[in-house]
Amino acid sequence: MTEPTNCSNDAVINALADGDPQRALLLAYRTGNDDCDLAHAWRLVQERQVELGGNTQDVPEKPSADPCYRIVKHYLNAAVVPRWRQVLLSCLIALLLFATATFILTLHTGKLITSLRSLSWPTTEAKVLLAFTYEKKWHGQDSEQVADFMNFYFSYQVDGEEYKTGMKNVQYYPALGDIPLKRDDLFKIAYDPNNPAVVIYDRKLYDRFFAIPIGLILLAIAIFLVAVEWSREKDYRRLLQVDEEIRANLVQPSSD
């Protein structure tokens, strides 16, 4: 294994003693010979760590399993892929996920709250005035996918007053035995006792429960990406300063 000079070896040991393994790894990498790659430098640092009293069982089998190695490697990769491109890509992905999550949650959260409130609302019988069904098709990975929807308009009475309204894009599932509504069918609806014009058809409750977790998951992923990128940026700036100090110390003025 290629080892750094005695002077730099002392600096590696001092960095480890100070609890700064990232500085130690960067020192070992910068002060090694041309054939000393980051993996070799990492193994050298682990050996020095054991010499200082570290437990050999705590040493990962592979460098990639060590967070310290990954952080320094990410810093060095910035010389290949400019750091601003990495940040821009992560931010664009996070922004796309955040926008999608916001759209889903904005669209469905209010309706889910209404759906949950409707569990305590009184119910009444409604009559279908007009109904029609349609399919939405798209190509999946292996085959064509089909979803069934219906639009219907209906009337109902509350305290002797008649109301008319309609619902659109209500999905139903023929494979599960769902039968779409047709004209003159009777079905139950729940209505807001404080505003009987607000009604809910219970099938839509399931759509909300399915959509909102997806929105929350996308939002969590977006926040995670931002947190990871923020942490990487802090590590990058610190290692950049450390690297500048190492490079400055490597340039020794010649003495007459």
PATOR-513027 format. One line per field, with one value per residue (C-alpha): x negated, y, z; residue number from 1; residue in three letters; chain. Coordinates in steps of 0.2 Angstrom, whole numbers. Each point is the difference from the previous one (the first is absolute). Last residue first. Layout:
residues N
x = (X, ...)
y = (Y, ...)
z = (Z, ...)
resi = (NUM, ...)
resn = (ALA, ...)
chain = (A, ...)
//
This chain:
residues 256
x = (-95, 17, 15, 17, 12, 15, 9, 5, 10, 8, 6, 7, 10, 6, 6, 10, 7, 4, 11, 9, 3, 7, 12, 6, 2, 11, 11, 1, 5, 13, 7, 1, 9, 13, 4, 1, 12, 11, 1, 5, 13, 8, 0, 8, 13, 6, 6, 10, 7, 5, 8, 12, 6, 11, 10, 10, -1, 12, -1, 17, 7, -10, 0, 6, -14, 6, -4, 6, 9, 5, 15, -2, 12, -14, -15, -13, -16, -1, -15, -3, -19, -5, 13, -9, 7, -8, 10, -6, 15, 14, 16, 13, 18, 9, 18, 7, 12, -11, -15, 4, -11, -4, -14, -13, -12, -18, -8, -18, -9, -19, -9, -18, -8, -14, -18, -6, 16, 9, 14, 19, 14, 17, 17, 17, 16, 14, 15, 14, -6, 11, -7, 4, -5, -14, -3, -18, -12, -11, 2, -14, -12, 5, -1, -18, -4, 6, -11, -15, 3, -5, -11, -9, -2, -6, -12, -7, -3, -8, -11, -6, -4, -9, -10, -5, -5, -9, -10, -5, -5, -11, -9, -2, -7, -13, -8, -1, -18, -8, 16, -4, -13, 13, 12, -15, -4, 19, 0, -16, 7, 16, -9, 9, -8, -17, 4, -1, 4, -12, 10, -7, -17, 3, -9, -15, -10, -8, 17, 3, -17, 5, 17, -9, -11, 15, 9, -16, 0, 18, -3, -13, -19, -9, -6, -8, 9, 1, 17, 9, -7, 4, 18, 3, -7, 11, 15, -5, 1, 1, -15, -10, 4, -6, -16, -3, 2, -12, -12, 1, -2, -17, -5, 4, 15, 2, 3, 6)
y = (140, -5, -5, 6, -15, -2, -15, 11, 11, -16, -6, 17, 1, -17, 4, 16, -11, -13, 12, 7, -18, -6, 14, -2, -19, 4, 12, -13, -13, 11, 6, -18, -5, 14, -6, -18, 5, 10, -15, -11, 12, 2, -19, -1, 12, -9, -16, 7, 12, -13, -10, 14, 2, -15, 8, 12, 17, 14, 19, 7, -5, 14, -1, -18, -4, -14, -19, -9, -17, -7, -2, -4, 9, 2, -11, -2, -10, -18, -4, -18, 1, -2, 13, 13, 18, 16, 16, 13, 12, 2, 9, 11, 3, 4, -1, 7, -10, -1, -6, -7, -8, 2, -8, 3, -13, -1, -17, -7, -17, -2, -9, -5, -6, -13, -3, 16, 9, 8, 11, -1, 11, -8, 8, -1, 10, 5, 11, 3, -11, 0, 4, -8, 9, 0, 10, 6, -9, -9, 16, 8, -13, 4, 18, -2, -11, 14, 13, -12, -5, 14, 9, -16, -6, 17, 3, -18, 4, 17, -7, -15, 12, 12, -14, -7, 18, 3, -16, 4, 18, -6, -13, 13, 13, -12, -3, -18, -6, 11, -1, -19, 4, 6, -15, -11, 9, -2, -18, -5, 8, -9, -17, -14, 6, -4, -18, -12, 13, 3, -1, -18, 6, 10, 17, 2, 13, -14, -5, 17, 0, -16, 8, 15, -11, -9, 16, 6, -16, 3, 18, -4, -1, -4, 19, -1, 4, 18, 4, -16, -2, 18, -2, -15, 9, 15, -11, -10, 16, -6, 10, -16, -5, 17, -2, -17, 6, 15, -12, -10, 16, 3, -18, 0, -8, -18, -11, -17)
z = (-2, 6, -11, 5, 4, -10, 9, 14, -12, -8, 18, 5, -17, 3, 17, -7, -13, 12, 10, -15, -6, 17, 1, -18, 3, 16, -10, -14, 12, 8, -17, -6, 16, -1, -18, 5, 15, -12, -12, 14, 6, -17, -2, 18, -6, -16, 7, 15, -12, -13, 14, 5, -18, 1, 14, -11, 9, 1, 3, -5, 17, 8, 19, 0, -13, -11, -1, -15, -2, -17, -11, -19, -12, -13, 2, 14, -4, 7, 11, 2, 4, -18, -5, 10, 1, -2, 2, -13, 2, 13, -2, 8, 3, 16, 5, 16, 10, 16, -11, -18, -13, -18, -11, -13, -5, -7, 0, 0, -5, -1, -13, -2, -16, 3, 6, 7, -1, -15, 5, -2, 9, -2, 0, 9, -2, 12, 0, 13, 14, 15, 17, 17, 16, 12, 16, 3, 12, -13, -10, 10, -6, -18, 3, 7, -15, -12, 8, -1, -18, -12, 12, 5, -18, -7, 15, -3, -18, 3, 14, -12, -14, 12, 8, -18, -5, 16, -2, -17, 4, 15, -11, -14, 12, 7, -17, -5, -2, 14, 10, 1, 13, 12, -3, 3, 16, 6, -6, 10, 16, -2, 0, -9, -17, 8, 1, 14, 13, 15, 16, 3, 0, 15, 1, 12, -9, -10, -6, -7, -8, -9, -5, -7, -11, -6, -5, -9, -10, -5, -4, -13, 4, -17, -1, 17, 16, 8, -8, 4, 18, 4, -7, 10, 16, -3, -2, 16, 11, 18, 5, 3, -18, -7, 11, -8, -17, 4, 6, -16, -9, 8, -1, -19, -7, -2, -15, 4)
resi = (256, 255, 254, 253, 252, 251, 250, 249, 248, 247, 246, 245, 244, 243, 242, 241, 240, 239, 238, 237, 236, 235, 234, 233, 232, 231, 230, 229, 228, 227, 226, 225, 224, 223, 222, 221, 220, 219, 218, 217, 216, 215, 214, 213, 212, 211, 210, 209, 208, 207, 206, 205, 204, 203, 202, 201, 200, 199, 198, 197, 196, 195, 194, 193, 192, 191, 190, 189, 188, 187, 186, 185, 184, 183, 182, 181, 180, 179, 178, 177, 176, 175, 174, 173, 172, 171, 170, 169, 168, 167, 166, 165, 164, 163, 162, 161, 160, 159, 158, 157, 156, 155, 154, 153, 152, 151, 150, 149, 148, 147, 146, 145, 144, 143, 142, 141, 140, 139, 138, 137, 136, 135, 134, 133, 132, 131, 130, 129, 128, 127, 126, 125, 124, 123, 122, 121, 120, 119, 118, 117, 116, 115, 114, 113, 112, 111, 110, 109, 108, 107, 106, 105, 104, 103, 102, 101, 100, 99, 98, 97, 96, 95, 94, 93, 92, 91, 90, 89, 88, 87, 86, 85, 84, 83, 82, 81, 80, 79, 78, 77, 76, 75, 74, 73, 72, 71, 70, 69, 68, 67, 66, 65, 64, 63, 62, 61, 60, 59, 58, 57, 56, 55, 54, 53, 52, 51, 50, 49, 48, 47, 46, 45, 44, 43, 42, 41, 40, 39, 38, 37, 36, 35, 34, 33, 32, 31, 30, 29, 28, 27, 26, 25, 24, 23, 22, 21, 20, 19, 18, 17, 16, 15, 14, 13, 12, 11, 10, 9, 8, 7, 6, 5, 4, 3, 2, 1)
resn = (ASP, SER, SER, PRO, GLN, VAL, LEU, ASN, ALA, ARG, ILE, GLU, GLU, ASP, VAL, GLN, LEU, LEU, ARG, ARG, TYR, ASP, LYS, GLU, ARG, SER, TRP, GLU, VAL, ALA, VAL, LEU, PHE, ILE, ALA, ILE, ALA, LEU, LEU, ILE, LEU, GLY, ILE, PRO, ILE, ALA, PHE, PHE, ARG, ASP, TYR, LEU, LYS, ARG, ASP, TYR, ILE, VAL, VAL, ALA, PRO, ASN, ASN, PRO, ASP, TYR, ALA, ILE, LYS, PHE, LEU, ASP, ASP, ARG, LYS, LEU, PRO, ILE, ASP, GLY, LEU, ALA, PRO, TYR, TYR, GLN, VAL, ASN, LYS, MET, GLY, THR, LYS, TYR, GLU, GLU, GLY, ASP, VAL, GLN, TYR, SER, PHE, TYR, PHE, ASN, MET, PHE, ASP, ALA, VAL, GLN, GLU, SER, ASP, GLN, GLY, HIS, TRP, LYS, LYS, GLU, TYR, THR, PHE, ALA, LEU, LEU, VAL, LYS, ALA, GLU, THR, THR, PRO, TRP, SER, LEU, SER, ARG, LEU, SER, THR, ILE, LEU, LYS, GLY, THR, HIS, LEU, THR, LEU, ILE, PHE, THR, ALA, THR, ALA, PHE, LEU, LEU, LEU, ALA, ILE, LEU, CYS, SER, LEU, LEU, VAL, GLN, ARG, TRP, ARG, PRO, VAL, VAL, ALA, ALA, ASN, LEU, TYR, HIS, LYS, VAL, ILE, ARG, TYR, CYS, PRO, ASP, ALA, SER, PRO, LYS, GLU, PRO, VAL, ASP, GLN, THR, ASN, GLY, GLY, LEU, GLU, VAL, GLN, ARG, GLU, GLN, VAL, LEU, ARG, TRP, ALA, HIS, ALA, LEU, ASP, CYS, ASP, ASP, ASN, GLY, THR, ARG, TYR, ALA, LEU, LEU, LEU, ALA, ARG, GLN, PRO, ASP, GLY, ASP, ALA, LEU, ALA, ASN, ILE, VAL, ALA, ASP, ASN, SER, CYS, ASN, THR, PRO, GLU, THR, MET)
chain = (A, A, A, A, A, A, A, A, A, A, A, A, A, A, A, A, A, A, A, A, A, A, A, A, A, A, A, A, A, A, A, A, A, A, A, A, A, A, A, A, A, A, A, A, A, A, A, A, A, A, A, A, A, A, A, A, A, A, A, A, A, A, A, A, A, A, A, A, A, A, A, A, A, A, A, A, A, A, A, A, A, A, A, A, A, A, A, A, A, A, A, A, A, A, A, A, A, A, A, A, A, A, A, A, A, A, A, A, A, A, A, A, A, A, A, A, A, A, A, A, A, A, A, A, A, A, A, A, A, A, A, A, A, A, A, A, A, A, A, A, A, A, A, A, A, A, A, A, A, A, A, A, A, A, A, A, A, A, A, A, A, A, A, A, A, A, A, A, A, A, A, A, A, A, A, A, A, A, A, A, A, A, A, A, A, A, A, A, A, A, A, A, A, A, A, A, A, A, A, A, A, A, A, A, A, A, A, A, A, A, A, A, A, A, A, A, A, A, A, A, A, A, A, A, A, A, A, A, A, A, A, A, A, A, A, A, A, A, A, A, A, A, A, A, A, A, A, A, A, A, A, A, A, A, A, A)
//
